[in-house]
Amino acid sequence: MDSLADNIEFENIDITDEKYVLSPPYEHRRTLLMVTIADTEMQGVDIERVLEMGTNVIRFNTIYSPKQDKIKLIENFEKAASFLAQKYGLHAWPYATSVDLTASMVQTGLLEGNQGKILRIKDQVPQIWIEEKSEVILTNRMALFDKCNRSQIFVDNPYLTSDVKIGMEINISDAEIIMVCTAKGEHSIKCTVTKGGYLQNMAHVCMRGAIRTRPFVSKMDLHIIKFALEYQMDMIIINYPRNIETVSKIKTLLGSKQKRPLIITGISTQEGFGNIDDFIRETDGVLLSREYLTYEVEPALYDRIGWMQNIIAGKCRKAGKPFYVSGGIFEETLKTGIANTREISEVTNAILGGTTGFSLYDTSNMNNLFETIKNFNELCPSVEPLCTDKTEFYQFLSRTKMPLNAAEACALSCVEIANQTKARLIIVPTVSGGTVALITWFRPNSTILAVSTTTRTVRRLKTLRGVIPLLYKGEPRRTWFDIVQDRVNFALQYAVVKRWILFNHYYITLEKGSERSSFCDAVRVWKVTASKESQIQCELRKIYNSKTNKKEFKMCNFK
């Protein structure tokens, strides 16, 4: 049987040297993948395949679907996860879920003649052609919500006339349609179309350089938050947050920090980018929504989206917060099933720049989605070894704000030892996942196996880079030490069976040194002593026996 253990190196990397460029890829993808699901009637076999191919986060985009359809879709994912857990001998198949809040997002209404209904993804999508150089009225009158046509389009922004300035560029559906404001009325604005295109139901509207004045949280957001809490969503993505008050309001609605989902800020406007430091400090992560930001920034910043992406990536890395990117990620592959050089280069540069993960658009073509995930799984492991530069690691440490607290210092020691020993794995028993998050802050080369007894923690750990969470349900033991030991053994056995770690390979454990410790403060280096036979023996640790005043060895055997 071939080894599936990663080839770990810790040295200075020159990406112009073919020695590193052509080096063997990792066997396990570190970079996180979000898949957007909008079809509430997605087949069970497709759901199973999406999860089985390694999707970390399922991003539900079902805002306008009936609640019954949303619940059914969530249940279908739970059934698929249960099937995969049984198939692979796990207690639970880990995956995280997320929902989006609209906040200040602006959309069009329904096309005239659509009878007030939003057609499903698999149905034929209604659309009308908006002619170039034609005159179009954008209005916020609710009576015209389902009467969008070639001459007038409803926009769900009560402050439309105050947000838009004469001469401002307006983009609909990712610049499918571009128009310029020429006049303003009490409830509408007059625009001239500079680029014609097809208008569909509920299309996104971007206004270049606009400063939004609508409320921080909409009524629809209140329903989404209630739904997220009721069905235990793991992540909430806030689209179009204006400033930190938006986040504070949502935190208040979510309640207790221990029970609320992870809060991810979507940077969608120039105003949001200006408040990036506040968002990083107050939220659990940042998502760069390039599909919106590209058409929201002032013309002078239109060609500097890449620069803005690097700025946010660096700030998130310094703060130890995950950074995700959406918009244009394998977009052509999702449409045609064929990847092009531009998309591959874009994802490669983002990974090298420190991106934690990527979010894919929703698509109705499942074959194209599977091909995209396959390409993603092949690309990321080949690029990630180039991110393990020794000099860059120590430069990052030199820029880290000192002094570190005790928990951060232990996590740093764990990563440093793992890098120096070229350990294949870092095994961490965890309750809340906080220790694992600290380890990922320092970007170890090793794969992190996190063991927890809580399903919620296991799901949330799927939002971190390079973490494989395992749910543990072992028999109760008499002593605290034996309880922790069983969890470490469980993770090691799983890794050996999967051949992620082999005979004579090093692995690191980070755990509490005693039951009274308030954080994981014991870093240990171990070497696998595993035979290729059916019995697996692992040298665990030296235990000091106070009665005999001797050091003894304890072994565990797995059949």
C-alpha positions as CSV (number, residue, x, y, z in Angstrom):
1,M,0.0,0.0,0.0
2,D,1.4,3.4,-0.9
3,S,2.1,5.9,1.8
4,L,-0.3,8.8,2.2
5,A,2.0,10.7,4.6
6,D,2.9,14.2,3.6
7,N,6.6,15.0,2.9
8,I,7.3,17.7,5.4
9,E,10.2,20.1,4.8
10,F,11.2,23.2,6.8
11,E,13.7,25.3,4.9
12,N,14.1,28.4,2.8
13,I,12.1,28.0,-0.4
14,D,13.0,29.6,-3.7
15,I,9.9,29.4,-5.9
16,T,12.1,29.9,-9.0
17,D,14.0,26.7,-8.2
18,E,12.6,23.6,-9.9
19,K,13.6,21.6,-6.9
20,Y,10.8,23.2,-5.0
21,V,8.3,23.8,-7.8
22,L,8.5,20.2,-8.9
23,S,8.5,18.7,-5.3
24,P,5.9,16.2,-4.4
25,P,2.5,17.7,-3.4
26,Y,0.9,17.2,0.0
27,E,-1.5,14.3,0.2
28,H,-4.0,16.4,2.2
29,R,-5.3,19.8,1.2
30,R,-4.8,22.4,3.9
31,T,-6.8,25.2,2.2
32,L,-10.5,25.5,3.1
33,L,-13.3,25.2,0.6
34,M,-16.8,26.6,0.8
35,V,-19.4,25.5,-1.6
36,T,-22.5,27.6,-2.1
37,I,-25.8,25.7,-2.4
38,A,-28.9,27.5,-3.7
39,D,-31.0,24.5,-5.0
40,T,-33.2,23.3,-2.2
41,E,-34.0,20.1,-4.3
42,M,-30.4,19.0,-4.6
43,Q,-30.3,15.2,-4.9
44,G,-28.9,13.1,-2.0
45,V,-26.3,11.4,-4.1
46,D,-24.9,14.8,-5.2
47,I,-24.9,16.0,-1.5
48,E,-22.9,12.9,-0.5
49,R,-20.4,13.4,-3.3
50,V,-19.9,17.1,-2.4
51,L,-19.1,16.2,1.2
52,E,-17.0,13.2,0.3
53,M,-14.8,15.3,-2.0
54,G,-13.6,17.3,1.0
55,T,-15.9,20.4,1.2
56,N,-15.3,22.2,4.5
57,V,-18.2,24.6,4.7
58,I,-21.7,24.4,3.0
59,R,-22.8,28.0,2.4
60,F,-26.6,28.0,2.1
61,N,-27.9,30.7,-0.3
62,T,-31.6,30.0,0.1
63,I,-32.8,33.4,1.4
64,Y,-35.9,33.5,-0.7
65,S,-36.8,29.8,-0.4
66,P,-39.7,28.6,1.8
67,K,-38.7,27.6,5.3
68,Q,-39.9,24.0,4.7
69,D,-37.5,23.7,1.8
70,K,-34.6,25.0,3.8
71,I,-35.3,22.6,6.6
72,K,-35.5,19.7,4.1
73,L,-32.2,20.6,2.6
74,I,-30.5,20.8,6.0
75,E,-31.9,17.4,6.9
76,N,-30.6,15.9,3.5
77,F,-27.1,17.1,4.4
78,E,-27.4,15.5,7.8
79,K,-28.5,12.2,6.3
80,A,-25.6,12.3,3.8
81,A,-23.1,13.1,6.6
82,S,-24.5,10.1,8.6
83,F,-24.1,7.8,5.7
84,L,-20.5,8.9,5.1
85,A,-19.6,8.5,8.8
86,Q,-20.9,5.0,8.7
87,K,-19.1,4.3,5.4
88,Y,-15.8,5.4,6.8
89,G,-16.2,4.2,10.3
90,L,-16.4,7.6,12.0
91,H,-18.7,8.8,14.8
92,A,-19.6,11.8,12.7
93,W,-18.6,13.2,9.3
94,P,-17.5,16.8,10.0
95,Y,-18.7,19.7,7.9
96,A,-19.7,23.2,8.8
97,T,-22.7,25.2,7.6
98,S,-23.2,28.9,7.1
99,V,-25.9,31.4,6.1
100,D,-25.6,34.9,4.7
101,L,-27.1,38.2,6.1
102,T,-28.0,40.8,3.5
103,A,-27.4,43.9,5.7
104,S,-27.0,46.8,3.2
105,M,-27.1,44.5,0.1
106,V,-29.3,45.8,-2.7
107,Q,-31.2,43.7,-5.2
108,T,-33.7,44.1,-8.0
109,G,-37.3,42.8,-7.9
110,L,-39.1,40.2,-10.0
111,L,-39.6,40.4,-13.7
112,E,-43.0,41.4,-15.0
113,G,-45.2,38.4,-15.8
114,N,-43.3,36.1,-13.3
115,Q,-46.5,36.0,-11.2
116,G,-44.7,36.9,-8.0
117,K,-42.7,33.7,-7.8
118,I,-39.0,32.9,-7.9
119,L,-38.3,29.9,-10.1
120,R,-36.1,27.2,-8.8
121,I,-32.5,26.8,-10.0
122,K,-33.2,23.8,-12.2
123,D,-36.1,25.5,-14.0
124,Q,-35.6,27.8,-17.0
125,V,-34.4,31.1,-15.7
126,P,-36.6,34.1,-16.9
127,Q,-34.7,37.0,-18.2
128,I,-35.1,40.1,-20.4
129,W,-32.6,42.0,-22.5
130,I,-31.8,45.6,-21.5
131,E,-30.6,47.5,-24.6
132,E,-27.5,49.6,-24.7
133,K,-28.0,53.4,-24.8
134,S,-31.6,52.9,-23.6
135,E,-33.1,54.9,-20.8
136,V,-34.1,53.0,-17.6
137,I,-35.9,54.1,-14.5
138,L,-34.7,52.6,-11.1
139,T,-37.4,52.9,-8.5
140,N,-37.9,51.8,-4.9
141,R,-41.7,51.9,-5.0
142,M,-42.9,48.5,-3.5
143,A,-45.9,48.4,-5.8
144,L,-43.5,47.8,-8.7
145,F,-41.6,45.0,-7.0
146,D,-42.8,42.3,-9.4
147,K,-43.1,44.6,-12.5
148,C,-39.5,44.9,-13.6
149,N,-39.2,45.4,-17.4
150,R,-37.0,47.0,-20.1
151,S,-37.9,50.6,-19.0
152,Q,-38.3,50.3,-15.2
153,I,-36.5,48.2,-12.6
154,F,-37.4,47.9,-8.9
155,V,-34.5,48.3,-6.5
156,D,-35.0,47.3,-2.8
157,N,-33.2,50.3,-1.4
158,P,-35.4,52.8,0.5
159,Y,-32.6,55.3,0.4
160,L,-31.9,55.0,-3.3
161,T,-32.2,58.6,-4.2
162,S,-29.9,59.7,-1.4
163,D,-27.3,57.0,-1.9
164,V,-26.9,57.6,-5.6
165,K,-25.3,60.7,-7.1
166,I,-25.7,62.0,-10.6
167,G,-22.9,60.5,-12.8
168,M,-22.5,57.5,-10.5
169,E,-22.0,54.1,-12.2
170,I,-24.5,51.3,-11.3
171,N,-23.7,47.6,-12.0
172,I,-26.3,44.9,-12.1
173,S,-25.4,41.1,-11.9
174,D,-21.6,41.5,-11.8
175,A,-21.5,44.1,-14.6
176,E,-23.8,42.2,-16.8
177,I,-25.6,45.5,-17.1
178,I,-23.9,48.9,-16.6
179,M,-25.7,52.2,-16.4
180,V,-25.0,55.8,-15.3
181,C,-27.4,58.0,-13.3
182,T,-28.4,61.1,-15.2
183,A,-31.3,62.4,-13.1
184,K,-33.0,62.0,-9.7
185,G,-36.6,62.1,-8.5
186,E,-38.4,61.6,-5.2
187,H,-38.6,57.8,-5.4
188,S,-36.6,57.0,-8.6
189,I,-33.5,57.8,-10.6
190,K,-33.1,58.0,-14.4
191,C,-30.2,56.1,-15.9
192,T,-28.6,55.6,-19.3
193,V,-27.4,52.1,-20.1
194,T,-23.8,52.0,-21.2
195,K,-23.5,48.2,-21.4
196,G,-26.5,46.0,-22.3
197,G,-27.2,42.6,-20.9
198,Y,-29.8,40.2,-19.5
199,L,-31.8,41.1,-16.4
200,Q,-32.9,38.2,-14.2
201,N,-34.9,38.0,-11.0
202,M,-33.4,39.3,-7.7
203,A,-30.1,40.5,-9.4
204,H,-27.5,42.1,-7.2
205,V,-27.1,45.9,-7.7
206,C,-23.7,47.6,-7.0
207,M,-23.2,51.4,-6.9
208,R,-19.7,52.5,-7.4
209,G,-18.5,54.7,-4.6
210,A,-21.8,54.9,-2.8
211,I,-22.1,55.2,1.0
212,R,-25.1,53.2,2.2
213,T,-27.5,54.8,4.6
214,R,-30.0,52.0,5.2
215,P,-30.4,50.4,8.6
216,F,-27.6,48.1,9.9
217,V,-29.9,45.0,10.1
218,S,-32.9,44.4,7.9
219,K,-36.1,42.6,8.8
220,M,-35.0,39.7,6.6
221,D,-31.8,39.5,8.6
222,L,-33.7,39.1,11.8
223,H,-35.5,36.1,10.4
224,I,-32.2,34.6,9.1
225,I,-30.6,35.1,12.5
226,K,-33.5,33.4,14.2
227,F,-33.3,30.5,11.7
228,A,-29.5,30.2,12.2
229,L,-29.9,29.9,16.0
230,E,-32.8,27.5,15.7
231,Y,-30.9,25.1,13.4
232,Q,-27.5,25.6,14.9
233,M,-25.6,27.1,11.9
234,D,-21.9,27.2,12.5
235,M,-21.2,30.4,10.7
236,I,-22.9,33.7,9.7
237,I,-21.5,35.8,6.9
238,I,-22.4,39.5,7.1
239,N,-22.6,40.9,3.6
240,Y,-22.2,44.7,3.1
241,P,-21.5,45.7,6.7
242,R,-21.2,49.4,6.9
243,N,-19.1,49.7,10.1
244,I,-18.5,48.1,13.4
245,E,-22.0,49.1,14.6
246,T,-23.5,46.5,12.2
247,V,-21.4,43.7,13.9
248,S,-22.3,45.0,17.4
249,K,-26.0,44.9,16.6
250,I,-25.8,41.4,15.2
251,K,-23.8,40.2,18.2
252,T,-26.5,41.5,20.5
253,L,-29.2,39.6,18.6
254,L,-27.1,36.4,18.6
255,G,-26.6,36.5,22.4
256,S,-24.1,34.3,24.3
257,K,-20.7,34.0,22.8
258,Q,-20.4,30.3,23.6
259,K,-23.6,29.4,21.7
260,R,-23.6,31.8,18.8
261,P,-22.2,31.0,15.4
262,L,-18.9,32.3,14.1
263,I,-19.3,35.8,12.7
264,I,-17.6,36.4,9.4
265,T,-17.5,39.9,7.9
266,G,-17.9,40.2,4.2
267,I,-15.9,43.1,2.8
268,S,-18.1,44.3,0.0
269,T,-17.7,48.1,-0.1
270,Q,-15.0,50.7,0.1
271,E,-16.5,51.9,3.4
272,G,-16.1,48.3,4.8
273,F,-12.5,48.2,3.6
274,G,-11.8,51.4,5.5
275,N,-13.1,49.8,8.7
276,I,-11.1,46.5,8.2
277,D,-9.1,46.9,11.5
278,D,-12.3,47.1,13.5
279,F,-13.9,44.1,11.7
280,I,-10.8,42.0,12.3
281,R,-10.8,42.8,16.0
282,E,-14.5,42.2,16.6
283,T,-15.3,39.2,14.4
284,D,-14.1,35.7,13.9
285,G,-12.9,36.1,10.4
286,V,-13.1,38.1,7.1
287,L,-14.5,37.2,3.7
288,L,-13.4,39.4,0.8
289,S,-16.4,39.5,-1.5
290,R,-14.7,40.4,-4.8
291,E,-18.0,39.9,-6.7
292,Y,-19.3,43.0,-5.0
293,L,-16.2,45.0,-4.0
294,T,-15.0,45.2,-7.6
295,Y,-18.1,47.2,-8.5
296,E,-18.4,49.2,-5.3
297,V,-15.1,50.9,-5.0
298,E,-14.2,54.2,-6.6
299,P,-12.9,54.1,-10.2
300,A,-9.3,54.9,-8.9
301,L,-9.3,51.6,-6.9
302,Y,-10.9,49.4,-9.6
303,D,-7.6,47.9,-10.6
304,R,-6.3,47.6,-7.0
305,I,-8.5,44.8,-5.8
306,G,-5.4,42.5,-5.7
307,W,-3.6,45.0,-3.5
308,M,-6.6,45.2,-1.2
309,Q,-6.7,41.4,-0.9
310,N,-3.0,41.3,0.1
311,I,-3.6,44.0,2.7
312,I,-6.5,42.2,4.3
313,A,-4.6,38.8,4.2
314,G,-1.6,40.3,6.0
315,K,-3.8,41.9,8.7
316,C,-5.7,38.7,9.3
317,R,-2.5,36.7,9.5
318,K,-1.1,39.1,12.0
319,A,-4.3,38.9,14.1
320,G,-4.7,35.2,13.8
321,K,-8.0,35.3,12.1
322,P,-9.1,33.3,9.0
323,F,-9.3,35.1,5.7
324,Y,-11.5,33.8,2.9
325,V,-12.0,34.9,-0.7
326,S,-15.1,34.7,-2.9
327,G,-15.9,36.0,-6.4
328,G,-14.4,34.7,-9.6
329,I,-13.0,31.5,-8.0
330,F,-13.0,28.9,-10.8
331,E,-16.0,30.7,-12.2
332,E,-15.4,29.5,-15.8
333,T,-14.9,26.0,-14.6
334,L,-18.2,26.1,-12.8
335,K,-19.8,27.2,-16.1
336,T,-18.0,25.0,-18.6
337,G,-16.3,22.3,-16.5
338,I,-12.9,23.3,-18.0
339,A,-10.3,25.2,-15.9
340,N,-8.2,27.9,-17.5
341,T,-4.8,29.3,-16.8
342,R,-6.0,32.6,-15.3
343,E,-8.2,30.9,-12.7
344,I,-5.3,28.6,-11.7
345,S,-2.9,31.5,-11.4
346,E,-5.4,33.5,-9.4
347,V,-5.9,30.8,-6.8
348,T,-2.2,30.0,-6.7
349,N,-1.3,33.6,-5.9
350,A,-4.0,33.8,-3.3
351,I,-2.7,30.7,-1.5
352,L,0.9,32.0,-1.6
353,G,-0.5,35.3,-0.2
354,G,-1.9,33.7,2.9
355,T,-5.5,33.0,2.0
356,T,-7.2,30.6,4.4
357,G,-9.9,29.4,2.1
358,F,-12.1,30.1,-1.0
359,S,-15.9,30.2,-1.6
360,L,-17.3,28.8,-4.9
361,Y,-20.4,30.2,-6.6
362,D,-23.6,28.2,-6.7
363,T,-24.3,26.2,-9.9
364,S,-27.0,24.1,-11.2
365,N,-24.6,21.8,-13.1
366,M,-23.4,19.2,-10.6
367,N,-20.8,17.7,-13.0
368,N,-19.1,21.1,-13.3
369,L,-19.2,21.5,-9.6
370,F,-17.5,18.1,-9.0
371,E,-14.9,18.9,-11.7
372,T,-14.2,22.2,-10.0
373,I,-13.7,20.6,-6.6
374,K,-11.5,18.0,-8.2
375,N,-9.3,20.7,-9.7
376,F,-9.2,22.5,-6.4
377,N,-8.1,19.4,-4.6
378,E,-5.3,18.8,-7.1
379,L,-4.1,22.4,-7.2
380,C,-3.9,23.3,-3.5
381,P,-1.7,20.4,-2.3
382,S,0.8,21.3,-5.1
383,V,1.0,24.9,-4.0
384,E,0.9,24.6,-0.2
385,P,4.4,23.2,0.2
386,L,5.7,26.5,-1.2
387,C,4.1,28.3,1.7
388,T,6.3,26.7,4.3
389,D,9.3,29.0,4.0
390,K,11.6,29.0,7.0
391,T,12.6,32.7,6.7
392,E,9.0,33.8,6.4
393,F,8.0,31.9,9.5
394,Y,10.7,33.6,11.6
395,Q,9.9,37.0,10.1
396,F,6.3,36.5,11.1
397,L,7.4,35.6,14.7
398,S,9.5,38.7,14.8
399,R,6.5,40.9,13.9
400,T,4.2,39.2,16.4
401,K,3.2,41.5,19.3
402,M,5.0,40.6,22.5
403,P,4.6,39.4,25.2
404,L,2.5,36.4,24.3
405,N,0.2,35.0,26.9
406,A,1.0,31.5,28.3
407,A,-1.5,29.7,26.0
408,E,-0.1,31.4,22.9
409,A,3.5,30.7,24.0
410,C,2.6,27.0,24.3
411,A,1.0,26.9,20.8
412,L,4.1,28.7,19.4
413,S,6.4,26.1,21.0
414,C,4.3,23.3,19.6
415,V,4.5,24.7,16.0
416,E,8.3,25.4,16.4
417,I,9.0,21.9,17.6
418,A,6.8,20.4,14.8
419,N,8.7,22.4,12.2
420,Q,12.1,21.5,13.5
421,T,11.3,17.8,13.8
422,K,9.4,17.7,10.5
423,A,6.5,16.0,12.4
424,R,3.7,14.7,10.2
425,L,1.0,15.4,12.7
426,I,0.1,17.6,15.6
427,I,-2.5,15.9,17.8
428,V,-4.6,18.2,20.1
429,P,-7.4,17.1,22.4
430,T,-9.7,20.1,22.7
431,V,-13.0,21.1,24.2
432,S,-13.8,24.5,22.6
433,G,-11.2,24.5,19.8
434,G,-9.4,27.6,21.1
435,T,-6.0,25.8,21.3
436,V,-6.3,24.6,17.7
437,A,-7.1,28.1,16.5
438,L,-3.9,29.3,18.2
439,I,-1.9,26.7,16.5
440,T,-3.3,27.6,13.1
441,W,-2.3,31.2,13.7
442,F,1.4,30.2,13.4
443,R,0.7,28.1,10.2
444,P,2.5,24.8,11.0
445,N,3.6,22.6,8.1
446,S,2.1,19.6,9.8
447,T,-1.5,18.4,9.6
448,I,-3.5,19.1,12.8
449,L,-5.6,16.3,14.2
450,A,-8.1,17.8,16.7
451,V,-10.0,15.4,18.9
452,S,-13.2,16.6,20.7
453,T,-16.2,15.0,22.3
454,T,-18.5,17.9,21.2
455,T,-20.1,17.8,17.8
456,R,-20.4,21.6,17.6
457,T,-16.7,22.0,18.2
458,V,-15.8,19.4,15.5
459,R,-18.0,21.3,13.0
460,R,-16.5,24.7,13.8
461,L,-13.0,23.3,13.5
462,K,-13.8,22.6,9.8
463,T,-13.5,26.4,9.3
464,L,-9.8,26.4,10.1
465,R,-6.9,25.8,7.7
466,G,-5.1,22.4,7.9
467,V,-7.3,20.9,10.6
468,I,-8.9,17.5,10.5
469,P,-11.4,17.3,13.4
470,L,-12.4,13.9,14.9
471,L,-15.4,13.2,17.1
472,Y,-14.5,11.0,20.0
473,K,-17.0,8.8,21.9
474,G,-14.9,6.5,24.1
475,E,-15.7,4.6,27.2
476,P,-15.4,6.5,30.5
477,R,-12.0,6.1,32.4
478,R,-11.1,6.3,36.0
479,T,-8.5,9.0,35.8
480,W,-8.3,12.3,33.9
481,F,-4.9,11.3,32.5
482,D,-6.4,8.1,31.0
483,I,-9.2,10.1,29.5
484,V,-6.8,12.4,27.7
485,Q,-4.6,9.5,26.7
486,D,-7.4,7.7,25.0
487,R,-8.2,10.7,22.9
488,V,-4.6,11.0,21.7
489,N,-4.5,7.2,21.0
490,F,-7.7,7.4,19.1
491,A,-6.4,10.1,16.8
492,L,-3.1,8.3,16.3
493,Q,-4.7,5.1,15.5
494,Y,-6.9,6.8,12.9
495,A,-3.9,8.4,11.3
496,V,-1.9,5.1,11.2
497,V,-4.8,3.2,9.7
498,K,-5.1,5.9,7.0
499,R,-1.3,5.8,6.6
500,W,-1.0,9.5,7.2
501,I,1.9,8.7,9.5
502,L,4.2,5.7,9.3
503,F,6.8,3.8,11.2
504,N,9.6,6.0,12.7
505,H,7.7,9.2,11.9
506,Y,7.5,12.0,14.5
507,Y,4.3,13.4,15.8
508,I,3.6,16.2,18.4
509,T,0.9,16.3,21.1
510,L,-0.3,19.5,22.8
511,E,-2.5,18.9,25.8
512,K,-3.0,19.9,29.4
513,G,-0.1,18.9,31.7
514,S,-2.5,18.3,34.6
515,E,-6.2,18.4,35.3
516,R,-5.8,21.7,37.1
517,S,-4.3,23.4,34.0
518,S,-6.4,26.1,32.5
519,F,-5.0,25.7,29.0
520,C,-2.9,23.2,27.0
521,D,0.6,23.6,28.5
522,A,2.4,20.3,27.7
523,V,4.2,19.8,24.4
524,R,5.6,16.4,23.7
525,V,7.5,14.8,20.9
526,W,6.8,11.1,20.0
527,K,7.9,8.7,17.4
528,V,5.5,6.1,15.9
529,T,6.6,2.5,16.5
530,A,4.0,0.9,14.2
531,S,4.4,-2.5,12.5
532,K,2.9,-3.2,9.1
533,E,0.9,-6.1,10.7
534,S,-2.6,-6.0,12.0
535,Q,-1.4,-4.8,15.5
536,I,-0.5,-1.2,16.0
537,Q,1.8,-0.3,18.9
538,C,2.4,3.3,19.7
539,E,4.9,4.6,22.3
540,L,2.9,7.1,24.2
541,R,5.0,8.7,26.9
542,K,7.1,8.2,30.0
543,I,5.1,8.3,33.1
544,Y,6.6,9.1,36.5
545,N,5.4,6.8,39.2
546,S,5.7,8.5,42.6
547,K,5.3,5.2,44.5
548,T,8.3,3.4,42.9
549,N,10.2,6.6,42.1
550,K,10.8,5.4,38.6
551,K,9.9,6.3,35.1
552,E,7.7,3.7,33.4
553,F,6.6,3.1,29.9
554,K,2.9,2.6,29.0
555,M,1.9,1.1,25.7
556,C,-1.4,0.9,24.0
557,N,-2.4,-1.8,21.4
558,F,-5.0,-1.5,18.7
559,K,-6.3,-4.5,17.0
